[in-house]
Every structure is written in structure tokens, then in C-alpha cells.
């Protein structure tokens, strides 16, 4: 069985993430969306909330599950779940420059390969940070996020 992990903070999950994970589900028997708590970011949503939104969003996609990444090494998590690969989406050359050293280190530490999927052009401008910023300033981000996230953001605005 080919199992991949797609890690991220997903704060919030946006359609660029959804598109990459859905495509990964066509390449692997199972994809685990590993929701992290990034110590360098101030999250809008708790890990539990992000997991709930991801579970709701991917409930229709075969072979996708959602788990907390925890605080240890990503390679340790992948070993625990029996992953064969990591999946990362790339929006632009800057993403590749950022992700390549991590992919090399992960392969060095554990032999785990990283599969890079080029983002669909409709989503190359999206980032969770940008979605949060536009929303916080009163902009409409509905077309960029799944319904589960739309509902949570609407609740936050009340």
C-alpha cells in the first residue's frame, strides 16, 4: 500500500491545499493530512478546529484521513504511520527553494521521498496568511476556501 503524508498548518485550509491533496489521493492509496502546530506562527484556529475543517472538507475524497502531526520530527510521524512519501504543493520557484532542503534532510534522516506537485494556476497566489489577512480586513475570501472554513470564519466575524 502506498501511503503519503501531506503536512501543513492549514490555518486556514484553502482551495490550493484542497486541490493538491485531492490530486495526491489519485496517486496514493491513502493520504494523511497531518495538521501541525507551527511554533513560528500565531494560529487563527486551534489544531482541533483545523482538523475538524479538514475532515469535513475531505469527507468526500476516497483515501484521505486527517491526523495531528504533533511536536516531533515529521520523519518520525511518517515512520509511525507507515508513510512511503511526503506530498508538497509548489506555487512558485520560491516554494521549491524553501522545500528542497527539507526534502533532502527528510530523505537523509529516513529515506523518505518527497513528491512535489505543481499548484494549479488558479491557486498560485493563495496562502493561508493572505486569506487570513484579507478576511480580517473585511474582504470576501469565500471563493478561495472550502465551505467548512467559510462557516468558521463567518462565526469568527460575529
N, C-alpha and C positions, 0 to 999 in steps of 0.2 A: 504494500500500500504506500502510495506517495502522499506524504503529509507535509504541508508548508505552513509556516507561521508568517503572518503579516502584522508586524509590531507597529505601535504608534500610540501617541497620547490621545488622538481623536477627540480633541477638545475645542470645538465640537467636530463630530463626523460630518464630512461634506461629500458632495457628489463625486468629486475626484477620488476620494477614498473608496466610495461605493463601486465606482467603475473599475478600479484596479482589483479590488477584492473579488468582484463578480467575474472578471476575466481570469483571475487566478483559480477560481473554483472550476473553470473549464480545463485547466491544465493539471490540477492535482485532485486526488481522490477526496482529500479533506483539506480545508484551510482553517486555521485557528487565528482569529483576530485577537491579538494579545494587547490588551489595553494597559498602558504603562502610566505610572505616576512620575512625570518628569520633574526632577528636583530643581531644574533650571527655569521652570515655568510656573506662573501663578494661574492655576486652573479655574475656569468658569464653572465647570461641573466636576463633581466627585467621580472617582473611579467607578463607583457603583452606578451612578447616573449614566455615565458614558457607556458602560456595559449594557445597561437596560436599553438605551437608544440603539446600540449596535445590534443587540439581539432582536429587537423589533424590526429594524431595517433589513436584517438578513434572514428573517424567519422564512422567507420565500425562496431563498437560494440554497440549493442542494449542497450538502457537504461543508457548510460554513458554521463554525461554532465560535463562541466568544468566551475568553478567559482573562483573568487578571494576570499581568506579567509579573507582578511582584517587584522586589527591590534588588534581586541578584542579577547576575550576568544573563544576557539574552541567550547565550550559548547553553548555559545550564538549563534554562527553561526549555529550550528546544530539545535537549537531551532527555529531560524528564517526560516530555510528551511524545518523543519518538519522531521528531520532525526530520525530514530529509533536506529541506531547503527553507530559506527565508525569501519573502517576496517584498520588493520595494518598488514603489512608483517613482518615476523620474519626470519632472516637469520641464527641466532645462539643464544645460551643462553645469550650472551651479549645484543642482541636486546631485549630479553624478560626481562632482568634485568632493562634495560633502560625504556621500555614501560609500565611495570606493575604498577609502582607508578602513572604514568599519567592516566592509565586506572582507577585505584582506585579513584583518585581525580575527574576525569570526572564523574564517577558514583556517587560519593558523592555530587558533585555540582548539578547534573541534572538528575540522574537516567539513564543516557546514558550508554549503554553497549558497550564494545569494543570486536570485533571479531578478533582474531589473526589467520592469515593464514601462514602456514609454506611455506617458499620460495622453489621453485623448485631447486633441486640441481645444475642445470646449472647456477643459478644466485646467489648462496650464497656468492660468492666472490665480487659481484658488489656493488659499491656505487657511487653516483654522484661525490663525491670527487675524487675517484680513476679514474673514467672516465675522469674528467677534467684534472687531473694530467698527465695521460698517453697521452691524446690529446695534452696538452700544450708542452710536451716534444717531440712531433713528432710521437708518436705511433699511430697505427691504432686501433680505437675503434669501427669501423663500425659494427662488429658482435654483439656488446653489446647495441646498441642504435637504436631506430626507425629511419626510413628514414627522417622524418621531422627534427629530431635532427642532423642527418648526414649532411643534407643540410646547416643548420645553422652553424654547426662547420666548414664546408668547407668554407663558406662565411667569417667566422671569421679569417681563416688562410690566406686568400688572402691579 
